[in-house]
Amino acid sequence: MIFNRYTESELSEAFGIDMSSVEGLGVGAGWGRVAPGVASLGDRHDETEFLVIVAGEGELTVDGRTHPARPGTVVLFEPFEAHVITNTGETDLVFFTQYWRDSARARASALSRTRVHPTDRPQFVFSTPPTPNGDLHLGHLSGPYLGADVYVRYQRLNGNRAWHLTGSDDFQSYVAAVAAREDSTPAEVAAHYSAEIAATLKAMDIEVDQYYVTSVNEGYPEGLRRYFSRLVDSGHVSPKATPALLDSETGAYLYEVNVGGTCPACSHRTGGNICEECGEPNLVADLVDPASGLSSTTPKHADVERYTLPLHEFADTVADHHRLGRVPARLRELAQRVFARETLDLPVSHPSDWGVRPAEAGLDGQVIWVWPEMSHGFLHGIERLGAGLGEAWSSEVPSSDWKLVHFFGYDNSFYHSILYPVLYRLAFPEWNPDIDYHVNEFYTLEGQKFSTSRRHAIWGKEILTPDTVDAVRYYLSRTRPEDERTDFRRAEFDHARADTLVGQWEEWLTGLGDRVDSRFDGVAPDAGTWTSEHTAFLARLSLRLDEITTALNPEGFSLRSAATALDGIVTDVRAFSRQQSALARTDRWGSEARTAVALELAAARLLATASAPLMPRFSAALATALGIPAIETWPDTADLVEPGSRCTLADTRFFSAGDRQQQ
């Protein structure tokens, strides 16, 4: 017999709480104590863990969902479920835990489509609100916008409540700069390009459920002022005179678009306030060899009073936040560099005529900086979305039940993954936002950065038509700059469309349709006798389904991997078709040949389903050509096409020139 009892003297610090071990049970085991007002560090591991509350009261937060914990509460944590235990009572919370490794259970949990995001939890998926100082080019579209669209489409196929939100980030200084250059007003420039951006997103088949416009939405300025007042009332955001740069000739305040120099962190050339190369913020006054964009004179230094946040005080807040959701290592590493600074007094207001002024008196002529403003804009978008859906979602009472998912470029990483969690903690101390981050690197064009000034860009409207949109979505997915910079080359795109999509995908589908027409009168046959080659191919299709599911699940989300897996389906089935063609016309093996065709149709069905998030028009056209229902759910298995379904594959052109069937 093994006998053990809870003993305080045996406890020692672990995971932010006190723990002791119990030996000899054949599995890991131990006692835990959480002191009043204390929470454990976020934990996520491959073991299955059993936990029972013995004394005290508190809360268990599991993958962002909070549950009460009291004596008698029993919990089983599946592998990889993020969990935190918090003592909300006045006495010690005591628990007993056991944990063990189960490889099969860990695999099932890793592949689960519902573990991370339960179907009843609302997911608000944001692509970074674009700046309306120009239209969108392929560099923009390849990153946040395509990513968020595919993500939401996949989540909905799994029955999850997910919406894509973005908006027009009107109060950017870059909008005012274009207005000055074009002898217009910032409001006119924002309105024009906001409409152009919305049209380009539509041409890309990117569906946006809530597109908010910050300069014209009713109630937006008032809501932003109340949000900013919360920050001021926290006591951590207050007026402070800190070094700044002024144009020596005009005396104008310099920031963002109107100043450049050498980044003090990485020594690359950069604009004001953020370095696109290393991702670190600058304070403008710390730029090396600064240059004004308003005159040829060297800028002068001066102290300017602005609302300022001592960001360096919040390293632990950000680290705790990064333990909760999906946070790529690249973002955690950026936070390490940022918080290595001894001080970082970050201005959150700036002198400007374009923007929303704080409600507080005292700093005339200043506006709330547009980047802190964006953190409120996300909540504003949720509230507007809710109003249209009949949901009582409030920007002033964010819910712990919300799941936020952000797609953005690396140059926006500081704001999204470091600054915003701090602002939310100050504005809403009781809210612990559960946010997943999906970051992309730069997408270049023919080896160089997209540049409107050098006319080095391919605008969305230049290349997107109903006949090309799926090819563009496919190629941008296949070359998406997820963990490294990648390149769009027009010749390679044309090659992918002609040789891969037409020469391989469409050629196989058309050939399959010809065989169904000639041998089965255009009707999908039932499978006959199965050989070992047939069962091996069906197993291969199942593996491809697992591969694509893993690529589109939140934790491993990768359009490049998903596109590669779609190519893999076609590569596999073309090889299988060549292999089986030897018996296609032999009477003795007719039953086996019929099974081979049925399996090719199963591959086509899998391709129609698996391509739905990435290539919705192709998916819909293929489903129609196979005579199957519209794709509305994500499959668990690779299934045969229902025997007797009318097949029109031979007459359908998916990517090639000419008329294309529109659904």
C-alpha positions in Angstrom: 0.0 0.0 0.0 1.1 3.6 -0.7 -0.2 6.1 1.8 0.4 9.9 1.4 -1.2 13.0 2.8 -1.0 16.7 2.1 1.9 18.3 4.1 2.6 22.0 3.8 6.2 21.6 4.8 7.0 19.5 1.7 5.7 22.1 -0.8 8.1 24.1 -3.0 7.5 26.7 -5.7 6.6 25.4 -9.2 4.5 26.9 -12.0 3.9 30.1 -9.9 2.3 28.1 -7.1 3.4 25.6 -4.5 3.7 21.9 -5.3 4.9 18.6 -3.8 5.3 15.2 -5.4 3.9 11.8 -4.5 6.1 8.9 -5.5 5.3 5.3 -6.3 1.9 5.5 -8.0 3.2 4.5 -11.4 2.3 8.0 -12.8 3.3 11.5 -12.0 1.4 12.8 -9.0 1.5 15.5 -6.4 -0.3 18.0 -4.2 -0.7 21.6 -5.1 -1.5 24.8 -3.1 -2.6 28.1 -4.6 -2.6 31.0 -2.1 -5.5 33.5 -2.0 -5.3 35.9 -5.0 -2.6 33.8 -6.7 -2.8 32.1 -10.1 -0.6 29.4 -11.6 1.5 30.2 -14.7 -0.2 29.1 -17.9 0.7 25.5 -18.6 0.3 23.3 -21.7 1.9 19.8 -21.9 1.6 16.5 -23.8 0.6 14.5 -20.7 -3.0 13.8 -19.8 -3.7 15.3 -16.3 -6.3 14.4 -13.7 -7.0 17.0 -11.0 -9.3 17.1 -8.0 -10.0 20.1 -5.8 -9.7 19.2 -2.1 -10.1 22.6 -0.4 -10.7 26.2 -1.2 -12.4 27.9 -4.1 -11.3 29.4 -7.3 -11.4 29.2 -11.1 -10.0 26.9 -13.8 -9.3 28.5 -17.1 -8.9 25.9 -19.9 -8.2 27.1 -23.4 -9.6 30.5 -22.5 -12.8 29.2 -20.9 -13.3 29.8 -17.2 -15.0 27.2 -14.9 -15.7 27.3 -11.1 -13.4 25.2 -8.9 -14.5 24.0 -5.4 -14.0 20.9 -3.2 -15.2 17.9 -5.1 -14.5 19.4 -8.6 -12.8 16.8 -10.8 -11.1 17.8 -14.1 -9.3 15.8 -16.8 -7.0 18.0 -19.0 -6.5 16.5 -22.4 -2.9 16.8 -23.8 -2.1 20.4 -25.0 -5.0 22.1 -23.3 -3.8 25.4 -21.9 -4.8 25.7 -18.2 -4.5 28.1 -15.3 -5.8 27.6 -11.8 -6.7 30.8 -9.8 -7.6 31.1 -6.1 -10.5 33.6 -5.8 -11.2 32.7 -2.2 -9.8 33.8 1.2 -8.2 30.5 2.1 -5.7 28.2 0.4 -6.9 26.3 -2.6 -5.6 22.7 -2.4 -5.7 20.1 -5.1 -4.3 16.6 -5.9 -3.1 15.9 -9.5 -2.0 12.8 -11.5 -0.5 13.0 -15.0 0.8 10.5 -17.5 1.8 10.2 -21.1 -0.5 8.5 -23.6 0.8 8.8 -27.2 -2.5 7.9 -28.8 -4.4 10.4 -26.8 -1.8 13.1 -27.5 -2.1 12.4 -31.2 -5.9 12.6 -31.1 -5.7 15.9 -29.2 -3.2 17.4 -31.6 -5.4 16.5 -34.6 -8.6 17.6 -32.9 -10.6 20.3 -34.8 -12.6 21.3 -31.7 -10.2 21.2 -28.7 -8.8 24.7 -29.3 -12.0 26.5 -30.3 -15.2 24.9 -29.0 -18.1 25.4 -31.4 -20.2 27.6 -29.0 -17.4 30.1 -28.5 -17.4 33.3 -30.7 -14.2 33.8 -32.7 -13.5 37.3 -33.9 -10.8 37.0 -36.6 -9.1 40.3 -37.5 -7.0 41.2 -40.5 -5.0 44.4 -39.8 -7.2 47.3 -40.8 -5.6 48.7 -44.0 -4.5 52.3 -44.2 -6.6 54.1 -46.9 -3.8 55.9 -48.5 -3.8 53.6 -51.5 -5.3 50.4 -52.9 -4.2 46.9 -52.0 -1.5 45.1 -53.9 -0.5 41.5 -53.9 1.9 42.1 -51.0 -1.0 43.2 -48.8 -3.4 40.5 -50.0 -1.0 37.6 -49.5 -0.7 38.2 -45.8 -3.4 39.1 -43.3 -6.4 39.3 -45.7 -6.1 35.9 -47.4 -5.0 34.3 -44.2 -8.0 35.6 -42.2 -10.4 34.7 -45.0 -9.2 31.1 -45.3 -9.2 30.7 -41.5 -12.8 31.8 -41.1 -14.0 29.6 -44.0 -12.4 26.6 -42.4 -13.7 27.3 -39.0 -17.2 27.6 -40.4 -16.9 24.3 -42.2 -16.2 22.8 -38.7 -19.4 24.3 -37.3 -17.6 27.1 -35.3 -18.9 30.6 -34.9 -16.3 32.7 -36.6 -16.4 36.1 -38.3 -13.8 38.1 -40.3 -13.5 41.7 -39.2 -11.4 44.5 -40.6 -11.9 48.2 -41.3 -10.5 51.4 -42.7 -7.8 52.8 -40.5 -8.6 56.4 -41.5 -6.7 58.4 -38.9 -3.2 57.2 -40.0 -0.7 60.0 -40.6 0.0 58.5 -44.0 -3.6 59.5 -45.1 -2.9 63.1 -44.2 0.4 63.0 -46.1 -1.3 61.8 -49.3 -4.0 64.5 -48.8 -1.3 67.2 -48.6 0.4 65.8 -51.7 -2.8 65.6 -53.7 -4.2 68.9 -52.5 -7.1 67.1 -51.0 -8.4 66.5 -47.4 -7.6 63.5 -45.3 -11.3 62.7 -45.1 -11.6 62.7 -48.9 -8.6 60.5 -49.3 -9.7 58.1 -46.7 -13.2 57.8 -48.2 -11.9 57.2 -51.7 -9.3 54.5 -50.9 -11.5 52.9 -48.3 -14.0 52.1 -51.0 -11.2 51.0 -53.4 -9.9 48.6 -50.7 -13.3 47.1 -50.0 -13.7 46.5 -53.8 -10.4 44.8 -54.0 -11.1 42.5 -51.1 -14.4 41.6 -52.8 -12.6 40.9 -56.1 -10.3 38.5 -54.2 -13.3 36.6 -52.8 -12.3 37.8 -49.3 -15.5 37.9 -47.3 -15.6 40.5 -44.5 -18.4 40.2 -42.0 -17.8 43.6 -40.5 -15.9 46.4 -42.3 -15.8 49.4 -40.0 -14.7 52.9 -41.0 -13.2 54.8 -38.1 -13.7 58.4 -39.3 -17.4 58.1 -40.1 -18.9 55.3 -37.9 -21.5 56.7 -35.5 -20.3 56.7 -31.9 -16.7 55.8 -32.8 -14.9 59.0 -31.5 -16.9 59.0 -28.3 -16.2 55.3 -27.6 -12.5 55.9 -28.3 -12.4 58.8 -25.9 -14.0 56.7 -23.2 -11.4 54.0 -23.8 -8.5 56.4 -23.6 -9.9 57.9 -20.4 -9.8 54.4 -18.9 -6.1 54.3 -19.7 -5.6 57.7 -18.1 -7.7 56.8 -15.1 -5.5 53.7 -14.6 -2.7 56.0 -13.5 -0.2 54.6 -15.9 -0.9 56.9 -18.9 -0.3 60.6 -18.1 1.2 63.7 -19.7 5.0 63.7 -19.7 7.6 65.8 -21.5 10.0 63.5 -23.4 12.5 64.1 -26.2 11.0 64.5 -29.7 12.1 65.9 -33.1 10.9 69.0 -34.8 11.5 70.2 -38.4 14.1 72.9 -38.1 12.6 75.1 -40.8 8.9 74.9 -40.0 9.0 73.9 -36.4 6.5 71.1 -37.2 6.4 68.0 -35.0 7.9 65.0 -36.7 6.7 61.4 -36.4 5.9 58.4 -38.6 5.6 59.4 -42.3 7.4 62.7 -41.9 10.7 61.5 -40.5 13.3 58.8 -41.2 16.7 57.7 -40.0 18.7 54.7 -38.9 17.1 52.3 -36.4 18.9 52.5 -33.0 18.2 48.8 -32.5 19.3 47.1 -35.8 21.0 49.9 -37.8 18.7 49.6 -40.8 17.0 52.5 -42.4 13.6 53.1 -40.9 10.7 55.5 -40.7 9.5 57.1 -37.5 8.1 55.0 -34.6 8.6 51.5 -35.9 11.3 49.6 -37.8 10.0 47.3 -40.4 13.2 45.3 -40.4 13.6 44.3 -36.8 10.1 45.1 -35.6 11.2 47.2 -32.6 9.7 50.6 -31.9 11.7 53.8 -31.9 10.9 57.1 -30.1 11.9 59.2 -33.2 14.2 61.3 -31.0 16.5 58.2 -30.8 16.9 57.8 -34.5 20.5 57.9 -35.7 21.1 60.5 -38.4 17.4 61.6 -38.6 16.1 63.3 -41.7 12.9 65.4 -41.9 10.4 64.7 -44.6 9.2 68.3 -44.5 12.4 70.1 -45.4 16.1 69.5 -46.2 17.3 70.8 -42.8 18.5 68.5 -40.0 15.7 68.0 -37.4 16.1 69.6 -34.0 15.6 68.0 -30.6 13.1 69.3 -28.1 11.1 68.1 -25.2 7.4 67.7 -26.1 4.7 66.9 -23.5 2.5 64.0 -24.7 0.4 61.3 -23.0 3.0 58.6 -22.2 3.0 55.0 -21.1 6.0 53.5 -19.2 5.8 50.3 -21.2 8.9 48.9 -19.6 7.0 48.3 -16.4 4.8 45.6 -18.1 7.2 42.8 -19.1 5.5 40.3 -16.8 2.0 41.3 -18.1 3.1 40.6 -21.6 4.8 37.3 -20.7 1.7 36.1 -18.9 -0.4 37.0 -21.9 1.9 35.2 -24.2 1.4 32.0 -22.2 -2.4 32.0 -22.9 -2.9 31.8 -26.7 -1.1 31.0 -29.9 2.0 33.2 -29.9 4.8 32.3 -32.4 8.3 32.2 -31.1 9.1 35.2 -33.4 6.8 37.4 -31.3 8.1 36.2 -27.9 11.6 36.9 -29.1 10.6 40.4 -30.1 9.1 41.0 -26.6 12.4 39.8 -25.1 14.3 42.4 -27.1 11.8 45.2 -26.4 11.8 44.6 -22.6 15.6 44.3 -22.5 15.5 48.1 -22.6 15.9 49.8 -19.2 13.1 52.3 -20.0 10.6 52.7 -22.8 8.4 55.7 -22.2 6.1 55.4 -25.2 4.0 58.4 -26.3 0.4 57.5 -27.0 -0.7 60.9 -28.2 0.8 63.2 -30.8 0.4 66.8 -32.0 -1.8 66.6 -35.2 -4.9 68.0 -36.9 -6.0 64.6 -38.1 -7.4 62.2 -35.5 -9.5 62.0 -32.4 -8.7 64.3 -29.5 -8.7 63.0 -25.9 -11.6 64.0 -23.7 -9.0 65.2 -21.1 -8.1 68.9 -21.2 -4.5 70.2 -21.0 -2.7 69.0 -24.1 -4.3 71.1 -26.9 -3.7 70.1 -30.5 -3.0 66.5 -29.8 -4.8 63.4 -30.9 -4.8 59.8 -29.7 -2.1 58.0 -31.5 -3.7 55.8 -34.2 -1.9 52.6 -33.1 -3.3 52.6 -29.5 -6.6 53.7 -31.1 -6.6 50.4 -33.2 -6.9 48.3 -30.0 -10.2 50.1 -29.3 -11.2 49.7 -33.0 -11.1 45.9 -32.6 -13.6 46.1 -29.8 -15.7 48.6 -31.7 -15.9 46.2 -34.6 -17.1 43.4 -32.4 -19.8 45.6 -31.0 -21.0 46.7 -34.5 -20.9 43.0 -35.7 -23.0 42.0 -32.6 -25.5 44.8 -33.3 -26.2 43.3 -36.7 -26.4 39.7 -35.4 -28.6 40.5 -32.4 -25.8 39.9 -29.9 -25.2 42.1 -26.9 -21.5 42.4 -27.4 -20.1 45.6 -25.9 -16.8 47.4 -26.6 -16.9 48.6 -23.0 -17.5 45.2 -21.4 -15.3 42.7 -23.3 -16.1 39.1 -22.4 -13.8 36.3 -21.3 -15.7 34.0 -23.6 -14.4 35.9 -26.7 -11.7 34.4 -28.7 -9.7 37.0 -30.7 -7.5 35.9 -33.6 -5.2 38.4 -35.2 -3.6 38.2 -38.7 -0.9 40.9 -39.4 2.5 41.5 -40.9 5.7 41.4 -38.8 6.1 45.1 -39.0 2.9 45.4 -36.9 4.0 42.8 -34.3 5.0 45.3 -31.6 1.6 46.9 -31.5 -0.5 43.7 -31.7 1.4 41.4 -29.4 3.1 43.8 -27.0 1.3 47.1 -26.7 -2.3 46.0 -27.0 -2.3 43.4 -24.2 -0.9 46.1 -21.9 -3.6 48.6 -23.0 -6.3 46.0 -22.4 -5.0 45.2 -19.0 -5.1 48.9 -18.0 -8.5 49.6 -19.6 -10.2 46.4 -18.4 -8.3 44.9 -15.4 -10.7 42.0 -15.0 -10.5 40.9 -18.6 -7.7 38.5 -19.6 -8.0 38.5 -23.4 -7.4 35.2 -25.1 -5.7 36.1 -28.4 -4.1 33.9 -31.1 -1.5 35.6 -33.3 -0.8 34.8 -36.9 2.1 36.8 -38.3 3.6 36.9 -41.8 6.8 38.3 -43.2 7.3 40.6 -46.2 6.2 39.4 -49.6 8.5 40.8 -52.3 7.9 41.3 -56.0 10.6 40.0 -58.4 13.1 40.1 -55.5 12.4 43.6 -54.3 9.9 45.2 -51.9 6.6 46.3 -53.3 6.9 50.1 -53.9 4.2 52.4 -55.1 6.6 55.3 -55.5 8.8 53.3 -57.9 5.7 51.8 -59.6 7.0 48.4 -58.5 3.7 46.7 -57.6 0.9 44.5 -58.9 -2.3 45.9 -57.7 -5.1 43.5 -56.9 -7.4 44.9 -59.5 -4.8 44.4 -62.2 -4.7 40.6 -61.9 -8.0 39.6 -60.3 -10.9 38.5 -62.5 -13.5 35.8 -62.0 -11.3 33.5 -64.2 -8.1 34.2 -62.3 -9.1 34.7 -58.7 -8.7 31.1 -57.6 -5.4 30.8 -59.4 -4.2 33.9 -57.5 -5.4 32.6 -54.2 -3.7 29.3 -54.9 -0.4 30.8 -55.8 -0.4 33.3 -53.0 -1.2 30.5 -50.6 1.6 28.3 -52.0 4.2 31.1 -51.7 2.8 32.9 -48.6 5.6 34.5 -46.5 4.7 32.7 -43.3 8.0 32.3 -41.5 10.3 33.8 -44.0 10.2 36.4 -46.8 9.0 35.0 -50.1 8.7 36.3 -53.6 6.0 36.8 -56.2 7.3 36.3 -59.7 4.9 36.8 -62.6 6.5 34.2 -64.8 6.2 31.6 -62.0 2.6 32.5 -61.4 1.8 32.1 -65.1 3.7 28.7 -65.0 1.7 27.6 -61.9 -1.5 28.4 -63.6 -0.8 26.9 -66.9 1.3 23.9 -66.0 0.0 23.0 -62.5 -3.7 24.1 -62.3 -4.5 23.6 -66.0 -1.8 21.0 -67.0 -2.2 18.8 -64.0 -5.4 19.5 -62.0 -7.7 20.3 -64.8 -6.2 17.8 -67.3 -6.7 15.0 -64.8 -10.3 16.1 -63.9 -11.2 16.4 -67.6 -9.7 13.0 -68.4 -11.6 11.4 -65.5 -14.8 13.0 -66.8 -14.1 11.5 -70.2 -13.7 8.0 -68.7 -16.9 8.3 -66.6 -18.7 9.5 -69.8 -17.4 6.7 -72.0 -17.6 3.8 -69.6 -20.4 4.7 -67.2 -22.7 7.0 -69.3 -21.7 10.1 -67.2 -22.8 8.6 -63.9 -20.5 7.9 -60.9 -20.0 4.1 -60.6 -20.1 2.2 -57.4 -16.9 0.5 -56.2 -16.5 -3.2 -57.1 -13.8 -5.6 -56.1 -11.0 -4.0 -54.1 -7.3 -4.8 -54.4 -4.4 -4.0 -52.1 -3.5 -1.1 -54.3 -7.0 0.3 -53.9 -7.0 0.1 -50.1 -3.5 1.6 -50.1 -4.7 4.5 -52.2 -7.7 5.1 -49.9 -5.3 5.2 -46.9 -3.2 7.7 -48.8 -6.2 9.9 -49.3 -7.0 9.7 -45.6 -3.4 10.8 -44.8 -3.8 13.8 -47.2 -7.0 14.8 -45.4 -5.1 14.6 -42.0 -2.3 16.7 -43.6 -4.7 19.4 -44.8 -6.6 19.4 -41.5 -3.4 19.9 -39.5 -2.4 22.7 -41.9 -5.7 24.6 -41.4 -6.2 23.9 -37.7 -5.4 27.0 -35.6 -2.2 25.8 -33.9 -0.4 24.8 -37.1 -2.2 27.1 -39.5 -0.3 27.3 -42.8 -1.6 28.1 -46.2 1.7 27.0 -47.7 1.3 23.6 -46.2 -2.4 23.4 -47.2 -1.6 24.3 -50.8 1.2 21.8 -50.9 -1.2 19.1 -49.6 -3.7 20.0 -52.3 -1.0 19.5 -54.9 -0.2 16.2 -53.2 -3.7 14.9 -53.7 -3.4 15.6 -57.4 0.1 14.1 -57.6 -1.1 11.0 -55.8 -4.2 10.4 -57.9 -2.4 11.0 -61.2 0.1 8.3 -60.3 -2.7 6.0 -59.2 -4.6 6.6 -62.4 -1.6 5.8 -64.5 -1.0 2.7 -62.5 -4.6 1.4 -62.8 -5.0 2.3 -66.5 -3.4 -1.0 -67.6 -6.6 -2.8 -66.6 -9.1 -0.2 -67.7 -10.4 -2.1 -70.8 -10.1 -5.7 -69.7 -13.3 -7.7 -69.1 -11.6 -10.1 -66.6 -10.7 -7.2 -64.3 -13.7 -4.9 -65.0 -14.9 -4.9 -61.3 -11.4 -3.9 -60.1 -11.2 -1.2 -62.8 -14.6 0.2 -61.7 -13.2 0.5 -58.1 -10.2 2.5 -59.5 -12.5 5.0 -61.1 -14.7 5.3 -58.0 -11.5 6.0 -56.0 -10.4 8.7 -58.5 -13.8 10.3 -58.0 -13.2 10.0 -54.2 -10.0 11.9 -54.7 -11.9 14.6 -56.7 -14.4 14.8 -53.9 -11.7 15.3 -51.4 -10.1 17.9 -53.5 -13.4 19.8 -53.8 -13.8 19.7 -50.0 -10.2 20.4 -49.0 -9.9 23.3 -51.4 -13.0 25.1 -50.2 -11.3 27.4 -47.8 -8.5 28.3 -50.2 -10.2 28.3 -53.6 -14.0 28.6 -53.0 -15.0 29.1 -56.7 -13.0 26.1 -57.8 -14.4 24.0 -54.9 -18.0 25.0 -55.8 -17.5 24.3 -59.5 -15.9 20.9 -58.8 -18.7 19.9 -56.4 -21.3 20.7 -59.0 -19.3 18.8 -61.7 -19.2 15.7 -59.4 -23.0 15.9 -58.8 -22.4 16.2 -55.0 -24.0 18.8 -52.6 -22.3 22.1 -51.9 -19.4 21.9 -49.4 -20.8 22.8 -46.0 -18.9 20.7 -43.6 -15.3 19.5 -43.1 -15.0 15.7 -43.5 -13.7 13.1 -41.1 -13.0 10.6 -43.9 -12.2 10.5 -47.6 -15.5 9.4 -49.0 -16.7 7.9 -52.3 -19.0 9.9 -54.6 -22.5 8.6 -54.2 -23.1 6.0 -57.0 -25.5 7.3 -59.6 -24.4 11.0 -59.2 -24.5 12.8 -62.6 -20.9 13.8 -63.5 -20.1 16.7 -65.8 -16.3 16.9 -65.3 -15.6 16.5 -69.0 -17.5 19.7 -69.8 -16.2 21.9 -67.0 -13.3 24.3 -67.4 -11.9 25.3 -64.0 -8.8 27.3 -64.8 -8.2 27.3 -68.6 -9.1 30.2 -70.9 -12.7 30.5 -72.1 -16.0 30.4 -70.5 -16.1 29.1 -67.0 -19.1 27.7 -65.3 -20.3 30.2 -62.7 -22.0 29.1 -59.6 
